[in-house]
Amino acid sequence: MNKDPILPKDTSYLDKELGSGCYYKNVEIIDTKVYTWTIPEWSTALDREKLYSKTFEVGGCKWKLLLFPKGVTRNNIVSVFLYSVNANDENCPKNWYACSHFGLALANPKDKKIFIKKEAHHRFTNKENDWGFQQFIKTNDLYKARGAPGKSLIEDDTLSVIAYIRVIKDTTGVLWYDFSEWDSKKRTGYVGLKNQGATCYMNSLLQSLYFINLYRKATFEIPTEKEQPCNSVPLALQRVFYNLQHSNSSVDTRELTNSFGWDTVESFMQHDIQEFNRVLQDNLEDKMKKTKAEGAISSLFKGKMKSYIKCIDVDYTSSRVEDYYDIQLNVKGCKDVIQSFDEYIDVETLEGENKYMAEGYGLQDAKKGVIFQSFPPVLQLHLKLLNMILNMMKWLKTMIDLNTQKLLIYQSILKIIIIKIYQKMIISFMVF
């Protein structure tokens, strides 16, 4: 008689052996169960194409184990799969899915510590309703002696199949999603930019600029009727922005890089994002002159800061006011952006061998620092992470509260754009 009990006894060895591989930290586990399927009269089962276990439930979903004694392709290699009953139901909704990390083992029915195992994870859908291992073990190897007891997986013509199953909560909606069928426009209302090889840094910048409405409007106001996108940066950028808004699929940026004069090789080279951004804005600002968009770049991105040196013992101060379009902040040793700003405006004391030569007063002890006189509507912060790649994710996890306003984080591998809306101010952090 074929009995399929959920193992009620201690399964700590299975937790260790089957639950250690494809485990994802910081995920919410809906349910975990260990299920064993005993297959008697194995020699008779070999004549059958495939076998199904009884139905069992884990995480509110119904499952079976599916086994091909001589393999899916009849090559005398046992195939074992976890089979979703829900996904195979003809009434299953098209958008149904279940995410599972699971381990499958073939074990001696009398000593389940004699086993071989494999692990996997999968997003079960009505299109991919089973998942497992086509080549689990050679059929003849089931009779091979294993371990100190010298037992085989088959004993008394019986085999046990053990499944250790975790059903994982999909908090993102795309856990283990097959993106070959992803419809970004339908699911999010937006589309992305295609990577030409090493243009992900450029794509991050372009998308952040696209979401600044005034910037996008100013770009569209540049007259380009008599130009061609292959040699006109403004027109090529207009076309990228238009397609981001209206296209149903990801947008190609080759017209834009061609307008820069780049060849294919340069598209596969990592360019400095800060330099690229400045060159792009300088080009657009020049094209905006004597048009409706004139002054748009400076009105969006330009701020003012004052650098000063103030003597301590005499009444002498030297200062100058400068425009800035971006600010470079150190990250090393700073737990958040506020601390990075504190370090930026930290006052340095000039003393000893580093005294300041004050006109008319000679060498003097002095204080040196900077004061932000104004911030632009869009403040661009370039985080200096060259030596901080390994600590980047830890740094970003330290969420900051800037005047109780929330931060919305967009991340693209090592390229991070953080946009904060605060009284008509958008702060973009571009990390490269």
C-alpha positions as CSV (number, residue, x, y, z in Angstrom):
1,M,0.0,0.0,0.0
2,N,1.3,3.4,-1.0
3,K,1.4,5.7,2.1
4,D,2.2,9.4,1.8
5,P,2.5,10.9,5.3
6,I,3.9,14.3,6.2
7,L,6.8,13.4,8.4
8,P,5.9,14.3,12.0
9,K,9.2,13.3,13.6
10,D,12.4,15.3,14.0
11,T,13.6,16.5,10.6
12,S,16.5,18.6,11.7
13,Y,18.9,16.6,9.5
14,L,16.7,17.5,6.5
15,D,16.6,21.1,7.5
16,K,20.4,21.1,7.4
17,E,20.8,18.9,4.3
18,L,17.8,20.0,2.2
19,G,17.2,23.5,3.5
20,S,20.6,25.0,3.1
21,G,21.2,25.5,-0.6
22,C,18.9,27.9,-2.5
23,Y,17.8,29.7,0.6
24,Y,17.2,33.4,0.2
25,K,17.7,35.5,3.3
26,N,15.3,38.3,4.2
27,V,12.3,36.6,2.5
28,E,9.0,35.8,4.2
29,I,8.3,32.1,4.3
30,I,4.6,31.4,4.1
31,D,4.9,27.7,5.0
32,T,7.4,24.9,5.3
33,K,6.7,21.2,5.2
34,V,8.5,17.9,4.7
35,Y,6.7,15.3,2.7
36,T,7.7,11.7,2.1
37,W,6.4,9.5,-0.6
38,T,7.0,5.7,-0.2
39,I,7.0,3.7,-3.4
40,P,6.7,0.0,-2.9
41,E,7.4,-2.7,-5.5
42,W,10.0,-0.6,-7.2
43,S,10.9,-3.3,-9.6
44,T,7.3,-3.2,-10.9
45,A,7.2,0.6,-11.0
46,L,10.1,0.5,-13.4
47,D,7.7,-0.7,-16.1
48,R,5.6,2.5,-15.8
49,E,6.4,5.7,-17.6
50,K,5.7,8.0,-14.7
51,L,4.4,8.0,-11.2
52,Y,2.5,10.6,-9.2
53,S,2.3,10.9,-5.4
54,K,-0.9,11.7,-3.6
55,T,-1.8,15.4,-3.4
56,F,-0.6,17.3,-0.4
57,E,-0.8,21.0,0.7
58,V,1.9,23.5,1.5
59,G,1.3,27.2,1.9
60,G,-2.3,27.0,0.8
61,C,-1.3,25.3,-2.5
62,K,-1.7,21.8,-3.7
63,W,1.2,19.8,-4.8
64,K,2.3,16.3,-6.0
65,L,5.6,14.7,-6.7
66,L,6.2,13.4,-10.2
67,L,8.8,10.7,-10.9
68,F,9.9,9.0,-14.1
69,P,11.5,5.7,-13.1
70,K,13.6,5.4,-16.3
71,G,13.7,9.2,-17.0
72,V,11.8,11.6,-19.1
73,T,13.7,10.5,-22.2
74,R,13.7,6.8,-21.2
75,N,17.5,6.9,-20.8
76,N,17.6,5.0,-17.5
77,I,18.2,8.1,-15.4
78,V,15.5,8.8,-12.8
79,S,13.7,12.1,-13.2
80,V,12.0,13.8,-10.2
81,F,9.8,16.9,-10.2
82,L,7.7,19.0,-7.9
83,Y,4.3,19.3,-9.6
84,S,1.7,22.1,-9.0
85,V,-1.8,20.7,-8.9
86,N,-3.2,24.3,-8.9
87,A,-1.3,25.3,-12.0
88,N,-2.6,22.2,-13.9
89,D,-6.2,22.9,-13.0
90,E,-8.2,23.9,-16.1
91,N,-9.9,26.6,-14.0
92,C,-6.6,28.0,-12.8
93,P,-6.5,31.8,-13.4
94,K,-3.9,32.9,-15.9
95,N,-2.1,35.1,-13.4
96,W,-1.9,32.4,-10.7
97,Y,1.6,31.7,-9.4
98,A,3.4,30.2,-6.4
99,C,7.0,30.7,-5.4
100,S,8.8,27.8,-3.8
101,H,12.3,26.9,-2.8
102,F,12.4,23.1,-2.4
103,G,14.7,20.1,-2.0
104,L,14.0,16.7,-3.4
105,A,15.7,13.5,-2.0
106,L,15.7,9.8,-2.8
107,A,16.1,7.9,0.4
108,N,16.3,4.5,2.0
109,P,12.8,3.8,3.3
110,K,14.2,2.4,6.6
111,D,17.0,4.8,7.2
112,K,16.2,8.2,5.7
113,K,19.7,9.4,6.6
114,I,20.9,7.4,3.6
115,F,19.8,9.7,0.7
116,I,20.9,11.8,-2.2
117,K,19.4,15.3,-2.7
118,K,19.1,18.2,-5.1
119,E,17.6,21.7,-4.6
120,A,16.0,24.3,-6.7
121,H,13.6,27.3,-6.6
122,H,10.9,28.2,-9.1
123,R,7.9,30.4,-9.8
124,F,5.1,27.9,-10.6
125,T,2.6,29.2,-13.2
126,N,0.1,27.6,-15.5
127,K,2.8,27.7,-18.2
128,E,5.6,26.3,-16.0
129,N,3.6,23.9,-13.7
130,D,6.3,21.5,-12.7
131,W,10.0,21.9,-11.9
132,G,12.8,19.6,-10.8
133,F,15.5,17.4,-12.2
134,Q,15.5,15.5,-15.4
135,Q,18.7,13.7,-14.5
136,F,18.5,12.9,-10.8
137,I,20.3,9.6,-10.6
138,K,21.1,6.6,-12.9
139,T,18.5,3.9,-12.3
140,N,21.1,1.3,-11.6
141,D,22.8,3.5,-9.0
142,L,19.7,3.2,-6.7
143,Y,21.1,-0.2,-5.7
144,K,24.6,1.0,-5.0
145,A,25.8,0.7,-1.4
146,R,26.1,4.0,0.4
147,G,27.5,5.3,3.8
148,A,28.9,3.3,6.7
149,P,25.9,0.9,6.9
150,G,26.5,0.0,3.3
151,K,22.8,0.4,2.5
152,S,21.4,1.3,-0.9
153,L,18.5,3.7,-1.6
154,I,16.3,0.7,-2.5
155,E,15.5,-1.7,0.4
156,D,12.9,-4.4,0.3
157,D,12.1,-3.3,-3.2
158,T,10.9,0.0,-1.8
159,L,12.1,3.6,-2.4
160,S,11.3,6.8,-0.5
161,V,11.0,10.2,-2.1
162,I,11.3,13.1,0.3
163,A,10.4,16.7,-0.5
164,Y,11.4,19.6,1.7
165,I,9.2,22.5,0.5
166,R,9.2,26.2,1.4
167,V,6.5,28.4,-0.1
168,I,7.9,32.0,-0.3
169,K,5.9,35.2,-0.2
170,D,6.5,37.2,-3.3
171,T,6.7,40.7,-1.8
172,T,7.9,42.3,-5.1
173,G,5.5,40.6,-7.5
174,V,8.4,39.5,-9.7
175,L,10.2,36.9,-7.6
176,W,11.8,34.4,-10.0
177,Y,9.7,35.9,-12.8
178,D,10.4,34.9,-16.4
179,F,11.1,38.3,-17.8
180,S,11.1,37.0,-21.4
181,E,7.3,37.6,-21.2
182,W,7.5,40.7,-19.0
183,D,5.3,43.6,-20.3
184,S,6.7,46.6,-18.5
185,K,4.2,49.1,-20.0
186,K,1.3,46.9,-19.0
187,R,2.6,46.2,-15.5
188,T,4.0,49.5,-14.5
189,G,3.0,52.1,-17.1
190,Y,6.7,52.7,-18.0
191,V,9.4,51.3,-20.2
192,G,13.1,51.3,-19.8
193,L,16.2,51.9,-22.0
194,K,18.2,49.2,-23.8
195,N,21.7,48.7,-22.7
196,Q,24.1,48.9,-25.6
197,G,26.8,47.0,-23.7
198,A,28.1,49.4,-21.0
199,T,25.6,52.3,-21.2
200,C,23.6,51.5,-18.0
201,Y,25.2,54.5,-16.3
202,M,23.9,56.7,-19.1
203,N,20.5,55.0,-19.0
204,S,20.2,55.8,-15.2
205,L,21.0,59.4,-15.8
206,L,18.6,59.7,-18.8
207,Q,15.7,58.2,-16.9
208,S,16.3,60.5,-13.9
209,L,16.3,63.5,-16.2
210,Y,13.2,62.2,-18.0
211,F,11.2,62.3,-14.7
212,I,12.1,66.0,-14.1
213,N,9.1,67.5,-15.9
214,L,10.6,71.0,-16.4
215,Y,13.7,69.5,-17.9
216,R,11.8,67.3,-20.3
217,K,9.6,70.3,-21.3
218,A,12.7,72.5,-21.9
219,T,14.3,69.7,-24.0
220,F,11.2,69.6,-26.2
221,E,11.2,73.4,-26.6
222,I,14.6,73.3,-28.4
223,P,14.0,73.9,-32.2
224,T,15.2,70.8,-34.1
225,E,13.0,70.8,-37.2
226,K,15.9,71.1,-39.6
227,E,18.2,68.7,-37.8
228,Q,18.9,64.9,-38.1
229,P,19.1,62.7,-34.9
230,C,22.4,61.2,-36.0
231,N,24.2,64.5,-35.5
232,S,21.9,66.5,-33.2
233,V,22.1,65.7,-29.5
234,P,18.9,67.7,-28.7
235,L,16.8,66.0,-31.4
236,A,18.2,62.5,-30.4
237,L,17.4,63.2,-26.7
238,Q,13.9,64.5,-27.7
239,R,13.3,61.2,-29.5
240,V,14.4,59.2,-26.5
241,F,12.1,61.1,-24.2
242,Y,9.2,60.8,-26.6
243,N,9.7,57.1,-26.9
244,L,9.9,56.7,-23.1
245,Q,6.5,58.2,-22.9
246,H,4.8,56.5,-25.8
247,S,6.6,53.3,-26.7
248,N,5.3,50.0,-25.5
249,S,8.7,48.4,-25.4
250,S,12.2,49.3,-24.2
251,V,13.8,52.3,-26.0
252,D,16.9,52.2,-28.1
253,T,19.6,54.9,-27.4
254,R,21.8,54.3,-30.4
255,E,20.6,57.5,-32.1
256,L,21.7,59.4,-29.0
257,T,25.1,57.9,-28.7
258,N,25.6,58.3,-32.5
259,S,24.9,62.0,-32.0
260,F,27.7,62.1,-29.5
261,G,30.0,60.8,-32.2
262,W,30.5,57.5,-30.4
263,D,31.2,54.3,-32.3
264,T,30.3,50.8,-31.2
265,V,33.5,50.4,-29.2
266,E,32.8,53.5,-27.1
267,S,29.3,52.2,-26.3
268,F,31.0,49.3,-24.6
269,M,33.3,51.6,-22.5
270,Q,32.3,52.8,-19.1
271,H,32.4,56.6,-19.2
272,D,32.5,58.9,-16.1
273,I,28.9,59.8,-15.3
274,Q,29.7,63.2,-13.8
275,E,31.7,64.3,-16.8
276,F,29.1,62.8,-19.2
277,N,26.3,64.7,-17.4
278,R,28.2,68.0,-17.6
279,V,29.0,67.6,-21.3
280,L,25.3,66.7,-22.0
281,Q,24.0,69.7,-20.1
282,D,26.6,72.1,-21.7
283,N,25.5,70.9,-25.1
284,L,21.8,71.4,-24.4
285,E,22.4,74.7,-22.7
286,D,24.2,76.0,-25.8
287,K,21.4,74.8,-28.1
288,M,18.8,76.5,-25.8
289,K,20.2,80.0,-26.3
290,K,17.8,82.4,-28.0
291,T,14.9,79.9,-27.6
292,K,12.0,79.5,-25.2
293,A,14.2,77.1,-23.2
294,E,17.0,79.5,-22.6
295,G,18.2,79.4,-19.0
296,A,16.4,76.2,-18.2
297,I,19.5,74.2,-17.3
298,S,20.8,76.8,-14.9
299,S,17.4,77.5,-13.4
300,L,17.0,73.8,-12.6
301,F,20.5,72.8,-11.6
302,K,22.5,75.9,-10.6
303,G,23.2,76.8,-6.9
304,K,25.6,79.1,-5.2
305,M,28.2,78.4,-2.5
306,K,30.6,80.7,-0.7
307,S,34.2,79.5,0.1
308,Y,35.8,81.5,2.8
309,I,38.9,81.8,5.0
310,K,38.5,83.8,8.2
311,C,41.4,84.7,10.4
312,I,41.1,83.9,14.1
313,D,43.2,86.6,15.7
314,V,42.8,89.5,13.2
315,D,39.8,91.0,11.4
316,Y,40.4,89.6,8.0
317,T,38.2,87.4,5.8
318,S,38.7,86.2,2.2
319,S,35.8,84.8,0.3
320,R,34.4,84.1,-3.1
321,V,31.0,83.0,-4.3
322,E,30.8,80.3,-7.0
323,D,28.1,78.6,-9.0
324,Y,27.8,74.8,-8.8
325,Y,25.7,72.3,-10.7
326,D,26.6,69.2,-8.6
327,I,28.2,68.4,-5.3
328,Q,30.6,65.5,-4.7
329,L,30.1,63.9,-1.3
330,N,32.3,61.5,0.5
331,V,30.7,58.3,1.7
332,K,33.4,56.5,3.5
333,G,32.8,56.8,7.3
334,C,29.4,58.4,6.8
335,K,26.3,56.6,7.8
336,D,23.9,58.8,5.7
337,V,23.7,61.8,3.4
338,I,23.3,64.2,6.3
339,Q,26.6,63.1,7.7
340,S,28.2,63.4,4.3
341,F,27.0,67.0,4.1
342,D,28.3,67.7,7.6
343,E,31.7,66.5,6.5
344,Y,31.5,68.6,3.3
345,I,30.9,71.9,5.3
346,D,33.2,70.9,8.2
347,V,35.4,73.9,9.1
348,E,39.1,73.3,8.7
349,T,41.6,75.1,11.0
350,L,44.7,76.4,9.3
351,E,47.5,76.5,11.8
352,G,51.1,75.6,12.4
353,E,52.9,74.9,9.1
354,N,49.5,75.3,7.4
355,K,48.9,78.9,8.4
356,Y,47.1,81.3,6.0
357,M,49.0,84.2,4.4
358,A,46.6,87.1,5.0
359,E,47.2,90.2,3.0
360,G,48.6,92.9,5.2
361,Y,48.8,90.6,8.3
362,G,51.2,87.8,7.3
363,L,50.8,84.2,8.4
364,Q,47.7,83.8,10.6
365,D,45.7,81.0,12.2
366,A,42.4,80.8,10.3
367,K,39.2,78.9,9.7
368,K,38.4,77.6,6.2
369,G,35.1,76.3,5.0
370,V,32.1,76.6,2.7
371,I,28.6,77.9,3.1
372,F,25.8,77.0,0.7
373,Q,24.0,80.2,-0.2
374,S,21.3,78.6,-2.3
375,F,20.2,75.2,-3.5
376,P,18.8,74.7,-7.0
377,P,15.4,73.0,-7.6
378,V,17.3,69.9,-8.7
379,L,20.3,69.2,-6.6
380,Q,22.7,66.6,-8.1
381,L,24.8,64.7,-5.6
382,H,27.7,62.5,-6.8
383,L,28.5,60.0,-4.2
384,K,32.2,59.1,-4.2
385,L,32.0,55.4,-3.9
386,L,35.1,54.3,-5.8
387,N,36.5,52.6,-2.7
388,M,33.1,51.8,-1.2
389,I,31.6,49.3,-3.6
390,L,31.5,46.5,-1.0
391,N,29.8,48.7,1.6
392,M,27.4,50.4,-0.8
393,M,24.3,48.3,-0.1
394,K,24.8,48.6,3.7
395,W,25.1,52.4,3.3
396,L,22.0,52.6,1.2
397,K,20.0,50.6,3.8
398,T,20.6,53.3,6.3
399,M,17.5,55.3,5.3
400,I,17.6,58.9,6.1
401,D,14.9,61.3,7.0
402,L,15.5,64.7,5.4
403,N,13.1,67.2,7.0
404,T,10.6,64.3,7.5
405,Q,10.2,63.9,3.8
406,K,10.4,60.5,2.2
407,L,13.0,59.2,-0.2
408,L,12.1,57.1,-3.2
409,I,14.9,54.8,-4.2
410,Y,15.6,53.5,-7.7
411,Q,18.5,51.2,-8.0
412,S,20.3,49.7,-11.0
413,I,23.1,47.4,-9.8
414,L,25.9,49.9,-8.9
415,K,24.0,52.9,-10.3
416,I,21.6,54.4,-7.8
417,I,19.3,57.3,-8.4
418,I,17.4,58.7,-5.3
419,I,14.8,61.3,-6.0
420,K,13.3,63.4,-3.2
421,I,10.5,65.8,-3.5
422,Y,10.7,68.6,-1.0
423,Q,8.8,71.9,-1.6
424,K,9.5,72.0,-5.4
425,M,13.0,70.6,-4.8
426,I,14.1,67.3,-6.3
427,I,17.4,65.9,-5.1
428,S,19.0,63.3,-7.4
429,F,21.8,61.2,-6.1
430,M,23.7,59.5,-8.9
431,V,26.1,56.8,-7.7
432,F,28.9,55.5,-10.0
